[in-house]
Amino acid sequence: MNICGEIFNKLLKALYPNKCMFCGDIIDEDNEMKTCRYCENELVYSENGNSVFYYSEIVKNCIHRFKYSNHPEYAPYIAKYMYIKALENGLNDCDIIVSVPMYRKKEKKRGFNQTALIAEELSKLTGIVHDRGILLRVRNTLPQSKTGADKKFENLKDAFKVENKERIRGKRVLLIDDIRTSGSTLKHCGDLLTLNGAEYVGYMTFAAARKNKDDKRAKNKGIDKERENV
């Protein structure tokens, strides 16, 4: 590299330093997980084999910046965390990856579907094909976190459909989403994929709400906001 190129690269790094995706602090350029040491210590790993972290304030901040502050570059790092978890729990032993889709108008407004971006990066890491042409969202819905337990099924009714059924027939499917709250969306999509021929459907998420109602972190009202535009 010539001197001008080196100067230009140094200038870029000075103007756009590498930052922790959880708190925004500046970190080393060679940080492989885009996570500072403080956040590494604060993150609480989920005991559930299907999710990486429990939903907390710093995880909320990461997902919020990813989805609402136009940081699609977080996707490879989120996928790395999910890949490690998948290896630990055998979830990489699937034939095809399917991501929970957004309603087309919402995706157009945001410019990307964060779950699809994560799934694409997981596909690169695992070598498993990510197919966006199978599960489609054909109707807009209320956030599941804002519906009562007796209304969750009704809210999702006819919201999704499966196309190209032959591509999942007899296949093991890994269903990807960013957050698991009640699990109703994942269950609904999983049941639909199974009904249309999938042999098995496992799921993987970056974060999950705690089920323990006494844990204040499980009640973080910010999780409602994260699910509003899915």
C-alpha positions as CSV (number, residue, x, y, z in Angstrom):
1,M,0.0,0.0,0.0
2,N,1.3,3.5,-0.9
3,I,1.7,6.3,1.5
4,C,-1.4,8.1,0.3
5,G,-3.4,4.9,0.9
6,E,-2.1,4.5,4.4
7,I,-2.9,8.1,5.3
8,F,-6.4,7.7,3.8
9,N,-7.0,4.5,5.9
10,K,-5.8,6.1,9.1
11,L,-8.1,9.1,8.4
12,L,-11.1,6.8,7.9
13,K,-10.3,5.0,11.2
14,A,-10.0,8.3,13.0
15,L,-13.3,9.5,11.6
16,Y,-15.2,6.2,11.8
17,P,-13.6,4.2,14.6
18,N,-14.7,0.7,15.5
19,K,-17.4,0.9,18.2
20,C,-19.0,-1.7,20.5
21,M,-22.4,-2.6,19.1
22,F,-23.8,-2.8,22.6
23,C,-22.7,0.5,24.2
24,G,-21.1,2.5,21.4
25,D,-17.7,2.8,23.1
26,I,-14.6,2.8,20.8
27,I,-12.9,-0.6,20.6
28,D,-9.8,-2.0,18.9
29,E,-10.1,-2.4,15.1
30,D,-9.3,-6.1,15.4
31,N,-12.2,-6.8,17.9
32,E,-13.8,-9.9,16.4
33,M,-17.1,-9.7,18.2
34,K,-17.6,-5.9,18.1
35,T,-18.0,-6.0,21.9
36,C,-16.1,-4.1,24.5
37,R,-14.9,-5.8,27.7
38,Y,-17.4,-4.0,29.9
39,C,-20.3,-5.3,27.9
40,E,-18.7,-8.8,27.7
41,N,-19.0,-8.9,31.5
42,E,-22.5,-7.4,31.6
43,L,-24.1,-9.7,29.0
44,V,-26.2,-12.6,30.5
45,Y,-26.1,-15.7,28.4
46,S,-29.4,-17.5,28.0
47,E,-29.8,-20.9,29.6
48,N,-32.1,-21.7,26.7
49,G,-30.1,-23.5,23.9
50,N,-32.1,-21.7,21.2
51,S,-31.2,-18.1,22.2
52,V,-27.8,-16.4,22.9
53,F,-28.6,-13.7,25.5
54,Y,-31.3,-12.8,27.9
55,Y,-33.0,-9.5,26.9
56,S,-31.4,-6.7,28.9
57,E,-30.7,-3.0,28.7
58,I,-27.5,-3.4,26.7
59,V,-29.0,-6.0,24.4
60,K,-31.9,-3.7,23.8
61,N,-29.5,-0.9,22.9
62,C,-27.7,-3.1,20.4
63,I,-30.9,-4.3,18.7
64,H,-32.4,-0.8,18.7
65,R,-29.3,0.7,16.9
66,F,-29.3,-2.3,14.5
67,K,-32.9,-1.9,13.5
68,Y,-33.8,1.8,14.0
69,S,-30.4,3.7,13.6
70,N,-29.4,2.0,10.3
71,H,-26.6,-0.2,11.5
72,P,-26.9,-3.3,9.2
73,E,-23.2,-3.9,9.7
74,Y,-24.0,-5.4,13.1
75,A,-25.5,-8.5,11.3
76,P,-22.2,-10.4,10.9
77,Y,-21.3,-10.0,14.6
78,I,-24.8,-11.0,15.8
79,A,-24.6,-14.0,13.5
80,K,-21.3,-15.0,15.0
81,Y,-22.7,-15.1,18.5
82,M,-25.7,-17.2,17.2
83,Y,-23.4,-19.5,15.2
84,I,-21.3,-20.3,18.4
85,K,-24.6,-21.0,20.2
86,A,-25.8,-23.2,17.4
87,L,-22.6,-25.2,17.4
88,E,-23.0,-25.8,21.1
89,N,-26.5,-27.1,20.7
90,G,-26.4,-28.9,17.4
91,L,-28.7,-26.4,15.7
92,N,-26.3,-26.2,12.7
93,D,-27.4,-29.7,11.7
94,C,-30.2,-28.4,9.4
95,D,-30.8,-28.4,5.7
96,I,-32.1,-24.9,5.2
97,I,-32.4,-21.6,7.0
98,V,-35.6,-19.6,7.0
99,S,-36.0,-16.1,8.5
100,V,-39.1,-14.7,10.1
101,P,-40.3,-12.1,7.4
102,M,-41.3,-8.6,7.9
103,Y,-44.4,-7.1,6.3
104,R,-43.2,-5.7,2.9
105,K,-44.2,-2.1,3.6
106,K,-42.3,-2.0,6.9
107,E,-39.2,-3.6,5.3
108,K,-39.4,-1.0,2.5
109,K,-39.6,1.8,5.0
110,R,-36.7,0.5,7.1
111,G,-34.6,-0.5,4.1
112,F,-33.8,-4.0,5.3
113,N,-35.1,-6.9,7.3
114,Q,-32.7,-7.4,10.2
115,T,-33.6,-11.0,10.7
116,A,-32.9,-11.8,7.0
117,L,-29.5,-10.1,7.3
118,I,-28.6,-12.2,10.3
119,A,-29.8,-15.3,8.5
120,E,-27.7,-14.5,5.4
121,E,-24.6,-14.2,7.6
122,L,-25.4,-17.4,9.4
123,S,-25.7,-19.0,6.0
124,K,-22.2,-17.9,5.2
125,L,-20.9,-19.3,8.5
126,T,-22.7,-22.7,8.3
127,G,-22.8,-23.3,4.6
128,I,-26.6,-23.8,5.0
129,V,-28.7,-22.1,2.3
130,H,-30.9,-19.2,3.5
131,D,-34.1,-19.2,1.5
132,R,-36.3,-16.0,1.7
133,G,-38.8,-17.4,-0.9
134,I,-40.5,-19.9,1.5
135,L,-42.1,-18.0,4.4
136,L,-43.9,-14.8,3.6
137,R,-45.7,-12.2,5.7
138,V,-48.8,-11.3,3.8
139,R,-50.7,-9.3,6.5
140,N,-49.5,-6.7,8.9
141,T,-50.0,-7.5,12.6
142,L,-49.9,-5.9,16.0
143,P,-46.8,-6.6,18.1
144,Q,-47.3,-9.9,19.9
145,S,-46.1,-8.3,23.1
146,K,-49.1,-5.9,23.0
147,T,-51.7,-8.6,22.6
148,G,-53.3,-10.6,25.4
149,A,-52.6,-14.3,25.7
150,D,-56.1,-15.1,24.3
151,K,-55.5,-12.8,21.2
152,K,-52.1,-13.9,20.1
153,F,-53.3,-16.7,17.8
154,E,-55.9,-14.5,16.3
155,N,-53.4,-11.7,15.7
156,L,-51.2,-14.1,13.7
157,K,-54.0,-15.8,11.8
158,D,-53.4,-15.7,8.1
159,A,-50.5,-13.3,8.6
160,F,-48.0,-15.8,7.0
161,K,-48.0,-18.2,4.1
162,V,-45.6,-20.8,2.8
163,E,-44.6,-20.8,-0.9
164,N,-42.4,-23.2,-2.8
165,K,-43.3,-26.0,-0.5
166,E,-41.2,-28.5,-2.4
167,R,-38.1,-26.7,-1.1
168,I,-38.8,-27.7,2.5
169,R,-40.5,-31.0,2.0
170,G,-38.7,-33.6,4.2
171,K,-36.1,-31.0,5.2
172,R,-34.8,-29.9,8.6
173,V,-35.4,-26.2,8.9
174,L,-33.6,-23.6,11.2
175,L,-36.0,-20.7,11.8
176,I,-34.3,-17.4,12.6
177,D,-35.6,-14.3,14.5
178,D,-33.9,-11.5,16.4
179,I,-35.9,-11.6,19.6
180,R,-38.0,-14.3,21.3
181,T,-40.7,-12.8,23.6
182,S,-43.6,-15.1,24.2
183,G,-42.5,-17.5,21.4
184,S,-45.9,-17.3,19.8
185,T,-44.6,-16.0,16.4
186,L,-41.9,-18.6,16.2
187,K,-44.3,-21.4,17.1
188,H,-46.9,-20.2,14.6
189,C,-44.3,-20.0,11.8
190,G,-42.8,-23.4,12.9
191,D,-46.2,-25.1,12.8
192,L,-46.9,-23.6,9.4
193,L,-43.6,-24.9,8.0
194,T,-44.2,-28.3,9.5
195,L,-47.8,-28.4,8.1
196,N,-46.3,-27.7,4.7
197,G,-43.9,-30.6,4.7
198,A,-40.9,-29.7,6.8
199,E,-39.6,-32.7,8.7
200,Y,-38.3,-30.7,11.6
201,V,-38.2,-27.0,12.6
202,G,-35.7,-25.7,15.2
203,Y,-35.4,-22.0,16.0
204,M,-32.5,-19.6,16.9
205,T,-32.7,-16.0,18.2
206,F,-30.2,-13.5,19.4
207,A,-32.1,-12.6,22.5
208,A,-34.9,-14.0,24.6
209,A,-37.1,-12.5,27.3
210,R,-36.8,-14.2,30.7
211,K,-39.8,-16.3,31.7
212,N,-39.3,-15.6,35.4
213,K,-41.9,-12.9,36.1
214,D,-40.0,-11.8,39.2
215,D,-37.0,-10.9,37.2
216,K,-37.2,-7.2,36.5
217,R,-35.0,-7.5,33.4
218,A,-37.7,-9.7,31.9
219,K,-40.2,-6.8,32.3
220,N,-38.1,-4.3,30.4
221,K,-40.7,-2.3,28.6
222,G,-38.2,-1.6,25.8
223,I,-38.9,-5.1,24.4
224,D,-42.3,-3.9,23.2
225,K,-40.6,-1.3,21.1
226,E,-38.3,-3.8,19.5
227,R,-41.2,-5.9,18.3
228,E,-43.4,-3.1,17.0
229,N,-41.8,-2.9,13.6
230,V,-41.2,-6.6,13.0
